[in-house]
Each structure stands twice: as C-alpha cells, then as structure tokens.
Amino acid sequence: MAITADGDTHFGRPSAWSAAIDKSAFGEEDWKRLVLVSAGNIPNHRWLEYPLSNQDYSIHDPAQAFNALTIGAYTLKDRIDLSRYPGVSLLAQRGQLAPSSSTSTTWEKEWAFKPEVVFEGGNAAEWNGGLCDPDSLMPLSISKGGMASSLFCTFGETSSATAFASKFAASILDNYPNIWPETVRALMVHAAQWTDQMLGDRKIEDLSTVEKMQLLRTVGYGVPFLPAALYSLQNSVSLVVQETITPYKFESSRVQANECHIFTLPWPQQQLLEMGNTLVRLNVTLSYFIEPNPGNKRYAKANNYASFGLRFKLKDTNETSTTFLARINKEARKALEEDYQQEGSENWVIGQKTRDKGSIHRDIWIGNAADLATKNELAIIPTGGWWKTRPIHQRYNKSVRYSLIISIETDSEDLLTPILNELRVGVEAI
C-alpha cells in the first residue's frame, strides 16, 4: 500500500487507520496477512533542505502500524549528464537515505522504529539554486502506454520503494510458499544490511546508543539483501523457527504470564572452540503480530495498545542452564532461593532497551567463536499487553504465532556442514 495521509500528527501513536492495518494483519487463528506500507514522502519543495528535512518530517499515517512492514527509501542513483546540467550537485550520495523519505526521529521512544527497511526511491539534485530531478536519478517502470505514449516511465520516492519491497517479499514466497507472513517479514528485516554511507563509514558496534537509535529511526535495519533471505552459505547459516505460544493464563483470580520457550541451539561447539578468537556474528530476529486494543483512546504507552509482547534472551558464555532460567524467570529464581547469583549478561550491539519496540525485534552479537560455543540457549518470553490488563475480554487463553530467525556467520569458516551434522536430520537450508 503506497497511499498515506500527509501532514501526520500521530508521531507513532495508533490511529483508526493504523489499527485497522494491525487488525487486518493479525487476522484469525491461522490466517494472517503481510501488509507493506510506504513510509510517506516529504514534499519536494523541502528536498533542498536534505537531510535536515528528513529528520523533521514524520512518517505518515498509517505507516506507524505495529504489524505492517514500513518501507522507506534510499538511493543508489548518482549519475547525471553534466553536459546538460553543468555545475549540478547531488542531494544524496550513493547509498544514503533518499531525499523523499520521511523518518520517525521525532517520535517518542515508546513507539516502534519505522521504517524497518529501505529500498530504492530515487534521488534529486540542486542546479542553479533550484531542484533538479533528471530521469537518470529515478527508477524506471512500465507506463500505461497508449497512442503516442512511451512504453516506459520513471517513478520513485517511497511508492517505488514499496513496489520493490513487494517484489522482494514475493520472491521469498515463490521460493518458500508455505512459510507464514510473520516469517516473510522476519526474513526481510533479518536480511537487511546498512550501507557504509548510512553508517558514516563506521561499524554498527562503534556507534553510540543515540546514533544507533537515530539510524533505526531513519533507515531501520537498512537494505534487504535477497540471497541472504533465501539461502544459507558455507560461512553463514540461518535457523528458522515457526512456533506457537500461549503468553498468559488465568490463575488465582488474575491473568499471569504463562509459557516461556527455550531453544537449545545446534551450535558446532567443538569447531567454535577450535576457532578460538575468530570473529563471529550472531544475528537474531523475532517477528509476531499483535492484536490492537479495541478501545479508541490515544494511547500513551505501547503495551496499552498491543495485546501482548514477546522478547528474546540468550544464555551467556559459561552461564549454566539453571541460572539462565533463573535470570529470565521469577519462579525459577524463587526455587533457587538464596543460592541464586546472576551469572550472565548478553552484550548485544543494539541492546534490549533499544530494540524492543513494536512487534519485530532484531539484534546482533559480535564476539569470539569460543565465546559463542556455550551461548547455545535462547528463550522467548512474554511481556505485558492489554490481553493481560483487560481480562473482561477473555483473551488470556489465546495462543499466538511467532517466527524466530537465528544466524551465525564468519568471514571464511564452513559452519553449515557441522550444524547439519549436529542436527543429524534433513532440514531445508534457507
């Protein structure tokens, strides 16, 4: 959907329109819908203020929808005919945010990071003190044709970015037609990469917390890379989980947290230990759809709008399974009584406080292979939502779906073969 409301004043808070998007995506028991929404465009008379105008101009309604995959625009278009436009200067450099793309940098930190990903949206230039947008700076498409009309035309901005994103999602479904919409969304976010220009020629781990938040609210997780979404390589392997969880239960006259899922990850521990100080990256993405609150007030807190939340936790290096469970579960801590001492921390690049917005969460761990060898348990735990605080609606027994993608990668080592040997079953490599 590439239609949005200009002049948005919601700044991340839900609207009737965005709630309808969320409700449509949440769907029924086993019927869900993936919705891609354009972030919305900045008026072109403000493009000459790039990039300050992008930071000031909020993403449009209904692109704040929790369950929607919101698509922003970046550009690789940087070629101009200098003989026709002498003295012209590009607004955006190759690999940067497109001049047309709105952002969520003005939103309160409570609300989701939007856009989640970016695709090609074209570029523009300044020439003789005014705006210049030659065809070479815009994507090419098929026109409606007709007598004396060209078969091709240019198009751009976040509308074209959303079209490219839809093609990307269709390519995933073409290869894996039976996966869930939640999984398609997760794969697109998981496969995204920041360009060097987005990172200012730095590494993501070298950015400050404020810079990371600014990055996520400007270009999300970057540009999805199709081979990364579709295939496992020898030096990069992804595990895809589609699971159902019942987050709450009604007990002792109140709604309480219910299930916690813990996965034992099939890391090739011996090989990782032998790799020693070799640098590895662990990439985790969790995707699920929330049910919007049926009320119509303007929500001040995200957990008053969302039906539930899910979070992921990772066992630390050399942390025991018992103390890991106690760290993430209050009842397990009580069982240990005074014997419990917290052993683990997780050291994510983005960090829990930053990543846990909306209904899709991604983070990266970077470290030595030997340290990853024993970080082999990952937990999915429920957090609060209106299903818990509004028992009158009796949603506390409902089960929900989630998709979890976990990948590890190195620069050169073959990780896929030993992981398949560890599983000792036939699996479909994604």
C-alpha positions as CSV (number, residue, x, y, z in Angstrom):
1,M,0.0,0.0,0.0
2,A,1.5,3.2,-1.2
3,I,-1.2,5.6,0.0
4,T,-0.7,7.5,3.2
5,A,-2.1,10.7,4.9
6,D,0.1,13.7,4.5
7,G,0.6,16.1,7.5
8,D,0.5,13.2,10.0
9,T,0.3,14.4,13.6
10,H,0.2,10.9,15.3
11,F,4.0,10.7,15.7
12,G,3.9,6.9,16.2
13,R,0.7,6.7,18.2
14,P,-2.0,4.5,16.8
15,S,-4.8,5.9,14.7
16,A,-8.1,4.3,13.5
17,W,-6.4,3.6,10.1
18,S,-3.2,2.1,11.5
19,A,-5.3,0.0,14.0
20,A,-7.3,-1.3,11.0
21,I,-4.0,-2.3,9.3
22,D,-2.9,-4.1,12.5
23,K,-6.2,-5.9,12.8
24,S,-6.1,-7.0,9.2
25,A,-2.6,-8.4,9.6
26,F,-3.4,-10.1,12.9
27,G,-6.4,-11.8,11.2
28,E,-7.8,-15.0,12.6
29,E,-6.3,-18.1,14.2
30,D,-4.3,-19.5,11.2
31,W,-5.0,-16.8,8.7
32,K,-2.7,-13.8,8.7
33,R,-1.8,-11.1,6.2
34,L,1.5,-9.4,5.5
35,V,1.0,-5.7,4.9
36,L,3.7,-3.5,3.4
37,V,3.1,0.3,3.7
38,S,5.1,3.2,2.3
39,A,6.6,5.5,4.9
40,G,5.3,8.5,3.0
41,N,7.1,11.3,1.2
42,I,8.5,14.7,2.1
43,P,7.1,17.5,-0.1
44,N,9.6,18.1,-2.9
45,H,9.8,21.8,-2.1
46,R,11.6,20.7,1.1
47,W,14.1,18.4,-0.6
48,L,16.7,21.1,-0.9
49,E,16.9,21.1,3.0
50,Y,18.1,17.5,2.8
51,P,18.9,15.8,5.2
52,L,17.5,18.0,7.9
53,S,14.1,18.0,6.4
54,N,14.0,14.1,6.6
55,Q,14.7,14.2,10.3
56,D,11.9,16.8,10.9
57,Y,9.2,15.2,8.7
58,S,7.3,12.4,10.4
59,I,6.3,9.1,8.8
60,H,2.7,9.3,7.6
61,D,-0.4,7.6,9.0
62,P,-1.0,4.6,8.8
63,A,2.7,3.6,8.5
64,Q,3.0,3.5,12.3
65,A,1.1,0.3,12.4
66,F,2.9,-2.3,14.6
67,N,2.3,-5.3,12.3
68,A,3.0,-3.5,9.0
69,L,6.4,-3.6,7.4
70,T,7.0,0.1,6.7
71,I,9.1,0.8,3.7
72,G,11.4,3.8,3.5
73,A,13.6,4.9,0.5
74,Y,17.3,5.1,0.0
75,T,19.1,5.5,-3.3
76,L,22.0,4.2,-5.5
77,K,21.1,6.7,-8.2
78,D,24.1,9.1,-8.7
79,R,24.5,9.6,-12.5
80,I,23.8,12.9,-14.1
81,D,24.6,14.2,-17.6
82,L,26.9,17.0,-16.7
83,S,26.9,18.4,-20.3
84,R,23.2,19.0,-19.8
85,Y,23.3,20.1,-16.2
86,P,26.7,21.9,-15.7
87,G,27.5,22.6,-12.0
88,V,24.8,20.2,-10.7
89,S,25.3,18.6,-7.2
90,L,23.5,15.6,-5.9
91,L,21.4,15.9,-2.8
92,A,22.0,12.3,-1.6
93,Q,25.2,10.4,-2.1
94,R,25.1,6.8,-3.3
95,G,23.9,4.5,-0.5
96,Q,22.3,7.3,1.6
97,L,18.7,8.0,2.6
98,A,16.6,9.3,-0.4
99,P,15.6,12.9,-0.2
100,S,11.9,11.9,-0.3
101,S,11.9,9.6,2.7
102,S,10.2,10.5,5.9
103,T,11.5,9.2,9.3
104,S,10.4,8.5,12.9
105,T,13.2,10.6,14.5
106,T,10.6,13.0,16.0
107,W,8.6,10.2,17.7
108,E,8.7,9.4,21.4
109,K,10.9,6.4,22.2
110,E,7.9,4.3,23.3
111,W,6.9,3.7,19.7
112,A,8.1,1.3,17.0
113,F,11.2,2.0,14.8
114,K,9.9,3.0,11.4
115,P,10.8,2.3,8.6
116,E,12.0,-1.2,9.2
117,V,13.8,-1.4,5.8
118,V,14.5,0.8,2.8
119,F,14.5,0.2,-1.0
120,E,15.4,2.3,-4.0
121,G,13.4,5.5,-4.1
122,G,15.4,7.7,-6.5
123,N,17.5,10.8,-5.9
124,A,17.5,14.5,-6.9
125,A,20.0,17.3,-7.3
126,E,20.4,21.0,-6.9
127,W,21.0,23.0,-10.0
128,N,21.2,26.8,-10.4
129,G,19.7,27.2,-6.9
130,G,16.7,25.0,-7.6
131,L,15.6,21.4,-7.6
132,C,16.6,19.1,-10.5
133,D,15.4,15.6,-10.9
134,P,16.5,14.1,-14.3
135,D,15.3,10.7,-15.4
136,S,18.7,9.2,-14.7
137,L,18.1,9.7,-10.9
138,M,14.8,7.8,-10.8
139,P,13.8,4.1,-11.2
140,L,12.3,3.0,-14.5
141,S,9.0,1.3,-14.8
142,I,6.4,0.3,-17.4
143,S,3.9,3.1,-18.3
144,K,0.3,2.7,-19.1
145,G,1.2,3.1,-22.8
146,G,-1.3,4.2,-25.4
147,M,-1.1,6.1,-28.7
148,A,2.0,8.3,-28.9
149,S,2.9,7.4,-25.3
150,S,6.2,5.8,-24.2
151,L,6.2,2.3,-23.0
152,F,8.3,3.3,-20.1
153,C,8.2,6.0,-17.4
154,T,10.1,6.9,-14.3
155,F,8.7,6.6,-10.8
156,G,10.2,7.0,-7.4
157,E,10.0,8.0,-3.7
158,T,8.6,5.7,-1.1
159,S,6.0,4.4,-3.6
160,S,8.7,2.8,-5.7
161,A,10.5,1.6,-2.6
162,T,7.3,-0.2,-1.6
163,A,6.9,-1.8,-5.0
164,F,10.5,-3.1,-4.8
165,A,9.8,-4.4,-1.3
166,S,6.7,-6.2,-2.6
167,K,8.7,-7.9,-5.3
168,F,11.2,-8.9,-2.6
169,A,8.5,-10.4,-0.4
170,A,7.0,-12.2,-3.5
171,S,10.4,-13.7,-4.3
172,I,10.6,-15.2,-0.7
173,L,7.1,-16.7,-1.1
174,D,8.0,-18.0,-4.5
175,N,10.9,-20.0,-3.0
176,Y,9.1,-20.9,0.2
177,P,5.3,-20.8,-0.4
178,N,4.3,-22.4,2.9
179,I,6.0,-20.0,5.3
180,W,4.0,-17.6,7.5
181,P,3.6,-13.9,6.8
182,E,5.4,-13.3,10.1
183,T,8.3,-15.2,8.7
184,V,8.4,-13.3,5.4
185,R,8.6,-10.1,7.4
186,A,11.3,-11.5,9.7
187,L,13.4,-12.7,6.7
188,M,13.2,-9.2,5.1
189,V,14.4,-7.5,8.3
190,H,16.9,-10.2,9.1
191,A,18.5,-10.0,5.6
192,A,18.8,-6.2,5.7
193,Q,22.2,-4.5,5.8
194,W,23.3,-0.9,6.4
195,T,25.4,0.7,3.7
196,D,28.7,2.3,4.5
197,Q,27.2,5.7,3.9
198,M,24.3,5.1,6.4
199,L,26.9,4.1,9.0
200,G,29.2,7.0,8.1
201,D,31.9,4.6,7.1
202,R,31.9,3.2,10.7
203,K,30.9,-0.2,12.1
204,I,27.5,-0.5,13.8
205,E,29.1,-1.6,17.1
206,D,31.2,1.6,17.2
207,L,28.1,3.9,17.1
208,S,26.8,5.4,20.4
209,T,23.3,4.4,21.7
210,V,21.9,7.7,20.5
211,E,23.5,7.2,17.0
212,K,22.0,3.7,16.8
213,M,18.5,5.0,17.7
214,Q,18.9,7.7,15.1
215,L,19.9,5.2,12.5
216,L,17.0,2.9,13.2
217,R,14.5,5.7,13.1
218,T,15.9,6.9,9.8
219,V,16.6,3.8,7.7
220,G,15.6,1.0,10.0
221,Y,17.8,-2.1,9.6
222,G,18.9,-1.0,6.1
223,V,18.6,-2.6,2.7
224,P,17.4,-6.2,2.4
225,F,19.8,-8.5,0.5
226,L,17.8,-11.2,-1.3
227,P,20.4,-14.0,-1.3
228,A,20.7,-13.6,2.5
229,A,16.9,-14.0,2.8
230,L,16.8,-17.1,0.5
231,Y,20.0,-19.1,1.0
232,S,22.5,-20.3,3.5
233,L,26.1,-20.1,2.5
234,Q,29.0,-22.1,3.9
235,N,30.1,-19.2,6.1
236,S,26.6,-18.2,7.1
237,V,23.7,-20.3,8.2
238,S,20.2,-19.4,9.4
239,L,17.8,-21.4,11.5
240,V,14.1,-20.5,11.0
241,V,11.6,-21.4,13.7
242,Q,7.8,-21.0,13.4
243,E,6.2,-21.7,16.7
244,T,3.0,-21.0,18.8
245,I,3.0,-19.8,22.3
246,T,0.2,-19.1,24.9
247,P,1.6,-16.0,26.7
248,Y,-0.9,-15.8,29.5
249,K,-3.1,-17.9,31.8
250,F,-5.9,-17.0,34.3
251,E,-4.9,-18.3,37.7
252,S,-5.5,-17.2,41.3
253,S,-8.2,-14.7,40.1
254,R,-5.8,-12.8,37.8
255,V,-4.0,-13.0,34.5
256,Q,-0.4,-14.1,34.7
257,A,2.5,-14.9,32.4
258,N,2.3,-18.5,31.2
259,E,4.7,-20.1,28.7
260,C,8.4,-19.5,28.2
261,H,10.1,-21.3,25.3
262,I,13.7,-22.2,25.5
263,F,15.6,-23.5,22.4
264,T,18.8,-25.4,22.5
265,L,20.8,-24.1,19.5
266,P,22.7,-26.7,17.5
267,W,26.0,-24.9,17.5
268,P,29.0,-27.0,16.5
269,Q,30.7,-26.4,19.9
270,Q,33.9,-28.2,19.2
271,Q,34.5,-26.3,15.9
272,L,33.7,-23.0,17.5
273,L,36.1,-23.7,20.4
274,E,38.8,-24.7,17.9
275,M,38.2,-21.4,16.0
276,G,39.2,-19.6,19.2
277,N,39.4,-15.8,18.6
278,T,37.9,-15.9,15.2
279,L,35.3,-13.2,14.9
280,V,31.7,-14.4,14.5
281,R,28.3,-12.6,14.3
282,L,25.1,-13.9,15.8
283,N,22.0,-12.3,14.3
284,V,18.6,-12.8,15.9
285,T,15.2,-11.6,14.6
286,L,11.8,-12.2,16.3
287,S,8.5,-11.4,14.4
288,Y,4.9,-11.7,15.6
289,F,1.6,-9.9,15.0
290,I,-0.3,-8.2,17.9
291,E,-4.0,-7.6,18.2
292,P,-4.7,-3.9,18.5
293,N,-6.7,-2.7,21.6
294,P,-10.4,-2.3,20.7
295,G,-10.5,1.0,22.6
296,N,-10.4,4.3,20.7
297,K,-8.3,6.5,23.0
298,R,-4.9,8.0,22.1
299,Y,-2.5,5.6,23.8
300,A,0.4,6.9,25.8
301,K,2.0,3.5,26.3
302,A,2.7,0.8,23.7
303,N,1.7,-2.0,26.0
304,N,-1.8,-0.4,26.4
305,Y,-2.3,-0.8,22.7
306,A,-0.6,-4.1,21.9
307,S,-2.3,-7.4,23.0
308,F,1.0,-8.9,24.2
309,G,4.7,-8.7,23.6
310,L,7.5,-11.2,23.1
311,R,11.2,-10.8,23.9
312,F,14.2,-13.0,23.4
313,K,17.0,-13.7,25.8
314,L,20.3,-15.5,25.2
315,K,22.3,-17.7,27.6
316,D,25.7,-16.1,28.3
317,T,29.1,-17.7,27.8
318,N,29.7,-20.3,30.6
319,E,26.3,-19.5,32.2
320,T,24.6,-22.6,33.4
321,S,21.1,-23.6,32.1
322,T,19.8,-23.4,35.6
323,T,21.0,-19.8,36.3
324,F,19.9,-18.8,32.8
325,L,16.4,-19.9,33.5
326,A,16.5,-18.1,36.9
327,R,17.7,-14.9,35.3
328,I,14.7,-14.8,32.9
329,N,12.0,-16.3,35.2
330,K,11.0,-15.1,38.6
331,E,9.5,-18.5,39.7
332,A,12.8,-20.2,38.8
333,R,14.7,-17.7,40.9
334,K,12.4,-18.4,43.9
335,A,13.2,-22.1,43.6
336,L,16.9,-21.4,44.0
337,E,16.2,-19.0,46.9
338,E,19.4,-17.6,48.4
339,D,21.6,-19.8,46.1
340,Y,20.8,-17.7,43.1
341,Q,23.6,-15.4,41.8
342,Q,23.2,-13.8,38.4
343,E,26.0,-15.0,36.1
344,G,25.0,-13.8,32.7
345,S,24.8,-10.6,30.6
346,E,24.2,-10.5,26.9
347,N,26.2,-7.6,25.4
348,W,24.0,-7.1,22.3
349,V,25.0,-4.4,19.7
350,I,21.7,-2.7,19.7
351,G,20.5,-3.6,23.2
352,Q,17.3,-4.7,24.7
353,K,16.1,-1.3,25.7
354,T,16.5,0.0,22.2
355,R,15.4,-3.0,20.1
356,D,12.2,-3.9,22.0
357,K,9.8,-1.7,20.2
358,G,6.8,-2.6,18.0
359,S,6.3,-6.3,17.1
360,I,9.5,-7.1,15.3
361,H,12.9,-7.2,17.1
362,R,16.4,-7.7,15.8
363,D,19.8,-7.6,17.4
364,I,23.4,-8.6,16.7
365,W,26.0,-10.2,18.9
366,I,29.7,-9.9,17.8
367,G,32.5,-11.8,19.5
368,N,34.9,-14.6,19.5
369,A,33.9,-18.1,18.3
370,A,34.9,-19.7,21.5
371,D,32.6,-17.4,23.5
372,L,29.7,-18.3,21.3
373,A,30.2,-22.0,21.8
374,T,28.4,-22.1,25.1
375,K,25.8,-19.4,24.2
376,N,23.6,-22.2,23.0
377,E,20.2,-21.5,24.6
378,L,17.7,-18.8,23.6
379,A,14.5,-18.1,25.4
380,I,11.3,-16.5,24.1
381,I,9.3,-14.8,27.0
382,P,6.0,-12.9,27.1
383,T,5.6,-9.4,28.3
384,G,2.6,-7.2,29.2
385,G,-0.2,-6.2,27.0
386,W,-4.0,-5.5,27.1
387,W,-4.8,-9.2,27.0
388,K,-3.3,-9.3,30.5
389,T,-4.7,-6.0,31.8
390,R,-8.2,-6.3,30.4
391,P,-9.4,-9.7,31.5
392,I,-13.0,-8.8,30.7
393,H,-12.2,-9.6,27.0
394,Q,-11.1,-13.1,28.0
395,R,-8.1,-13.3,25.6
396,Y,-5.9,-14.8,28.3
397,N,-6.2,-18.3,26.9
398,K,-5.4,-17.4,23.3
399,S,-2.3,-18.8,21.6
400,V,-0.3,-16.7,19.2
401,R,2.3,-17.4,16.5
402,Y,5.8,-16.1,16.2
403,S,8.7,-16.5,13.8
404,L,12.3,-16.6,15.0
405,I,15.4,-16.4,12.8
406,I,18.9,-17.1,14.2
407,S,22.0,-17.0,12.1
408,I,25.7,-17.1,12.7
409,E,28.4,-16.1,10.2
410,T,32.1,-15.8,9.9
411,D,34.4,-14.5,7.2
412,S,35.6,-17.9,6.0
413,E,34.7,-20.9,8.1
414,D,32.3,-23.6,6.9
415,L,29.5,-23.5,9.6
416,L,26.7,-25.1,7.6
417,T,28.1,-28.6,7.4
418,P,28.8,-29.1,11.1
419,I,25.5,-27.7,12.1
420,L,23.7,-30.1,9.8
421,N,25.8,-32.9,11.3
422,E,24.8,-31.7,14.7
423,L,21.1,-31.8,13.8
424,R,21.5,-35.2,12.2
425,V,18.2,-34.7,10.3
426,G,17.4,-33.5,6.9
427,V,16.5,-29.8,7.0
428,E,15.7,-27.2,4.4
429,A,18.6,-24.7,4.2
430,I,17.3,-21.1,3.9
